[in-house]
Amino acid sequence: MASRRHVFISHHHADDGHVGRLTEMLGRRGYEIRNSSIRAKPANQRRLNEGRINERTLKRLLRMKMSWASTVVVLIGKETHQRPWVNWEIEKAKELGKRIVGVYERGGTENDKPAAFEKYGDALVAWNSDKVIDAIEGKCNPFERPDGQPRKPANDQPRGSCAA
């Protein structure tokens, strides 16, 4: 039987394909992700780009979707650090008391991390299903480089250790 987790995946909308690949990768390990984040259809994305959706309305929708999730996963790609909405989502996750887990996309670099993630992130892992699952579950709180090598967290939040 698959483990089911409700998560909100914060990401740059150009990386929607990676969201699907992440859920598929975890699904192959028997882990079912129910993602409450917004993946804008082209017509809705156009309305967003044109400023036709009120910012307050969008924040309310994101807050509602995030409140349903137990964990916020930040998918870290090449432009994620430049996205103001990703930083807002991370800050809101912290305010709501959500676990915040960063996952590097394949090809992501350490320079791609959003500033709010550096401040509030609970774990940061490479693209590896076992590590992502352990981080979501809170079994392990590693901070890694994109190649999976350990790195020191930027913030001073208390952390558990990973079992070998």
Secondary structure, 3 states (H helix, E strand, C coil): CCEEEEEEEECCHHHHHHHHHHHHHHHCCCEEEEECCCCCCHHHHHHHHCCCCCHHHHHHHHHHHHHCCCEEEEEECCCHHHCHHHHHHHHHHHHCCCEEEEEECCCCCHHHCCHHHHHHCCEEECCCHHHHHHHHHCCCCCEECCCCCECCCCCCCCCCCCCC
